[in-house]
Each structure stands twice: as C-alpha cells, then as structure tokens.
C-alpha cells in the first residue's frame, strides 16, 4: 500500500509516519502488527523512490506536470494545497496512490488549516484516494512536547523549571509557545524550539521517543490544541479503512 507524504521537512515525515503507524497498529485488525507494518505499507513522496515530498518543491513539480491552479484563493495554503492535490492526481495515473498525507505547520496562523480543508473539499471529486491533513499548532515541536514525559530526575527538574519560567506546563499547553520569527525580545523565552531543546537536550532519539513511546491516550488528551489529536483521528477515519473496511469495535486508544 503506497502512502504519499507531503511535509515541511524530513523530521515531519518521520514523525507523521510513526504516529500513523501507531494508530494503524493500535486500532487495526490483529494482523496489522509492529512486525508486519513494514510489509503492509510504503511511505513515499510523489516519486516512488523518495521517502517524502517537501512543500517547497511543489511549484517545480507543478511546472514539470504543466499544472496551473485557477480560481479564488480562499486564504493561506489554499492555493498551495490545490496545487499539491492537482499534481498528485496526475502522478497517481502512472504510479497508483492509496492515500495522501499533508503535514503543515500553522505558525500561529489557524486559517492555514481552513485553506487545506477547503482545497480537499473542492478537489474531492477528482481524487480516488483519501487525504489526511495534519496541522501542527504552532509547529511540529508542539507534538513532541505533547509527548514529553520525564524519564529521569534531571528531566523532571527541567520540566519544573520550564513550567515555572513560562507560567504554564509546556507539555500540556505548547500551543501557547511561539513558532514563528515575528516575536519580540520579551517573547523569545517562549520560542518553542528552545523550550523543547531545554527538555530533550537536542537529542533526536529522545525527541522521537516522545511520539514513539508515549501512550496514544496521552497524546490524544494533550494534543487537542496543537492539532495532534485531530491528526490521529484523521488517520483513524481516513487510513484505517484501507486496512480494515469494517472495524468490529471502537478504538479505545483514541477515545479520549
């Protein structure tokens, strides 16, 4: 099964793929297991030999496929999403696609999500596959913070210090941090990348453990304002039917 990723960068592709796999394993039929998942799905970009496609490359993709997007622009990312979907429709004719996953940072612009959803709705008649939308508010780091659970006394102290300095728990309210460059010196202490680095010591493995090991129930509970809960539920409603068209029971892991 070919699942195509359009993301900001490689780290987003790794995070989105890992989260989607976890939902499929936790909520899917018994034969979708951690050992079997690699043989059941393949994450690619628009080219079958790439692991993902970056948003920044879509204009060139559109030019190479002679795609022109016309019509009214309905806000940030609406045109970009329509362009992406139009290119994917053409690519799918030569290399079939089972599903498309769009991952985007909101960068403190919630209207970006509406643009993506509007484009998906408009293009639906031309699509022969489901489209999953994941929007991180304000950035991917918010999802990592949602999944941060201290593993040591040092990490406990780090979280306590960050919470005291910020005035709120950054693992439960990371949407209150800043994810763009339009911030004053006073707001610099709320830079989401800096806060995450304080907690995980810029260790990539520790970062990914936040999404790999933290129970889905915790991610669902904490991720209501960051877009993480919505993404996990879209995976459940849009991707899972490809593996299990008629699930016999609800998924308790996503019931929060």
C-alpha positions in Angstrom: 0.0 0.0 0.0 1.5 3.3 -1.1 1.0 6.3 1.3 2.4 9.6 0.0 3.7 12.2 2.3 3.9 16.0 1.6 5.6 17.7 4.5 7.8 20.6 5.6 11.0 18.5 6.1 12.3 15.0 6.8 11.7 15.3 10.6 8.0 15.9 9.8 7.9 12.8 7.6 9.4 10.7 10.3 7.0 12.0 13.0 3.9 11.7 10.8 4.8 8.2 9.6 5.5 7.0 13.1 2.2 8.4 14.5 0.2 6.9 11.7 1.7 3.5 12.1 0.9 3.6 15.8 -2.8 4.3 15.1 -2.9 1.5 12.5 -1.3 -1.0 14.8 -3.4 0.0 17.9 -6.7 0.3 16.1 -6.4 -2.0 13.2 -7.1 -5.7 12.8 -5.0 -8.3 14.6 -2.8 -8.9 11.5 -1.6 -5.2 11.5 1.3 -5.6 13.9 4.5 -3.8 14.6 6.4 -6.7 13.0 4.1 -6.7 9.9 3.6 -3.0 9.3 6.7 -2.5 7.1 5.3 -5.1 4.7 1.8 -3.6 4.6 2.5 0.0 3.7 5.2 2.1 2.0 5.8 5.7 2.7 6.9 7.7 -0.4 7.0 11.1 -1.9 5.5 11.9 -5.3 8.4 9.9 -6.8 8.2 6.3 -5.7 11.9 6.2 -4.8 11.7 9.1 -2.3 10.5 9.0 1.3 8.5 12.3 1.1 8.0 15.4 -1.0 8.6 18.9 0.6 6.1 21.6 0.2 8.8 23.9 -1.2 9.3 21.6 -4.2 5.7 21.6 -5.3 5.9 24.6 -7.6 8.6 22.9 -9.6 6.5 19.7 -9.6 3.6 21.7 -10.9 5.7 23.2 -13.7 7.0 19.8 -14.7 3.5 18.4 -14.9 2.0 21.6 -16.6 -0.3 22.1 -13.6 -1.9 25.6 -13.3 -4.2 26.4 -10.5 -7.1 28.8 -11.2 -9.9 30.1 -9.1 -10.4 32.1 -5.9 -7.7 31.9 -3.2 -9.6 31.1 0.0 -6.8 32.0 2.4 -3.3 30.8 3.4 -2.3 27.4 2.0 -5.5 27.1 -0.1 -3.7 27.6 -3.4 -0.7 25.5 -2.3 -2.9 22.6 -1.3 -4.9 22.8 -4.5 -1.7 22.7 -6.4 -0.4 19.7 -4.4 -3.6 17.8 -5.0 -3.7 18.6 -8.7 -0.1 17.3 -9.1 -0.9 14.2 -7.0 -3.9 13.3 -9.2 -1.6 13.4 -12.3 1.2 11.4 -10.6 -1.3 8.7 -9.4 -2.2 7.9 -13.0 1.2 6.5 -13.6 2.0 5.2 -10.1 -1.2 4.5 -8.1 -1.6 6.1 -4.7 -3.6 4.6 -1.9 -3.6 7.7 0.4 -2.1 11.2 0.7 -1.0 12.8 4.0 -0.5 16.5 4.1 1.5 17.8 7.1 1.8 21.6 7.7 3.0 23.9 10.5 0.4 26.5 11.3 3.0 29.0 12.5 0.3 30.8 14.6 -2.0 31.1 11.6 -5.0 28.9 12.3 -6.6 29.9 8.9 -4.0 27.7 7.2 -6.0 24.6 8.3 -9.1 26.1 6.8 -7.3 26.6 3.5 -6.2 23.0 3.4 -9.6 21.6 4.3 -11.3 23.8 1.7 -8.9 22.6 -1.0 -9.5 18.9 0.0 -13.3 19.5 -0.3 -13.0 21.2 -3.7 -10.7 18.5 -5.1 -12.6 15.5 -3.7 -14.5 14.7 -6.9 -11.1 14.2 -8.7 -9.4 12.1 -6.0 -9.6 8.4 -5.9 -7.9 8.1 -2.5 -8.3 9.6 1.0 -6.4 12.7 2.1 -5.3 13.1 5.7 -4.5 16.6 7.0 -2.2 17.2 9.9 -1.6 20.7 11.1 0.8 21.3 14.0 0.0 24.4 16.1 2.3 26.3 16.0 4.9 23.8 14.8 5.9 20.1 14.8 7.7 20.7 18.1 4.3 21.1 19.8 3.5 17.5 19.1 6.9 16.4 20.6 6.2 18.5 23.7 2.7 16.8 24.0 4.5 13.5 24.1 7.3 14.5 26.6 7.0 12.5 29.8 10.1 12.9 32.1 12.2 9.7 32.4 14.7 10.9 35.0 15.1 13.3 37.9 17.1 15.6 35.5 14.1 15.7 33.1 11.7 16.3 36.0 13.7 19.3 37.1 13.9 20.6 33.6 10.2 20.4 33.1 9.5 22.0 36.5 11.9 24.9 35.7 10.4 25.4 32.3 6.9 25.4 33.8 7.9 27.9 36.5 9.5 30.2 34.0 6.7 30.1 31.4 3.8 30.1 33.9 2.3 27.0 32.3 3.2 23.4 31.5 4.7 23.3 28.0 3.8 19.7 27.6 0.1 20.4 28.1 -0.1 23.8 26.5 2.6 24.1 23.9 0.2 26.0 21.6 0.9 29.0 23.8 4.6 29.0 22.7 5.8 30.9 19.7 6.7 29.1 16.4 7.5 31.9 14.0 10.1 34.7 13.7 7.6 37.5 14.5 8.3 37.8 18.1 9.7 40.5 20.4 12.7 40.1 22.7 10.2 39.6 25.5 8.6 36.6 23.7 12.0 35.0 22.9 11.7 32.9 26.0 8.6 31.3 24.6 10.4 30.1 21.4 9.1 26.5 21.0 12.3 25.1 19.7 14.3 26.5 22.6 11.8 25.1 25.1 11.9 21.6 23.5 15.7 21.7 23.5 15.7 22.5 27.2 13.8 19.3 27.9 15.3 16.8 25.5 18.9 18.3 25.3 18.6 18.4 21.5 18.8 14.6 21.3 17.0 13.4 18.2 16.4 9.9 19.6 14.8 11.4 22.8 12.6 13.6 20.6 11.3 10.7 18.6 10.7 8.7 21.8 8.1 11.4 22.7 5.9 10.2 19.8 7.1 6.5 19.8 6.7 5.6 23.4 4.1 7.9 25.0 0.6 6.2 25.1 -1.8 7.3 22.4 -4.3 8.1 25.1 -1.9 10.7 26.5 -1.2 12.2 23.1 -5.0 12.5 22.4 -5.6 14.1 25.7 -2.8 16.7 25.5 -3.0 17.3 21.7 -6.4 19.0 21.5 -5.0 22.5 20.9 -1.9 21.5 18.9 -3.6 19.6 16.1 -2.2 16.3 17.2 -5.5 14.8 18.4 -7.1 15.8 15.1 -4.3 14.2 13.1 -4.5 10.9 15.0 -8.3 10.8 14.5 -8.0 11.6 10.8 -5.6 8.6 10.4 -8.2 6.5 12.1 -11.1 7.6 9.9 -9.3 8.0 6.6 -6.4 5.5 6.6 -7.6 2.6 8.8 -10.5 1.7 6.4 -7.8 0.8 3.8 -6.7 -2.0 6.2 -10.0 -2.7 7.9 -13.1 -1.6 6.0 -15.5 -2.7 8.8 -13.9 -2.5 12.2 -15.7 -4.6 14.7 -15.2 -2.3 17.7 -14.2 1.3 18.5 -10.6 2.1 19.2 -10.1 2.7 22.9 -6.7 4.3 22.4 -8.4 7.3 20.7 -11.4 7.5 22.9 -10.1 10.5 25.0 
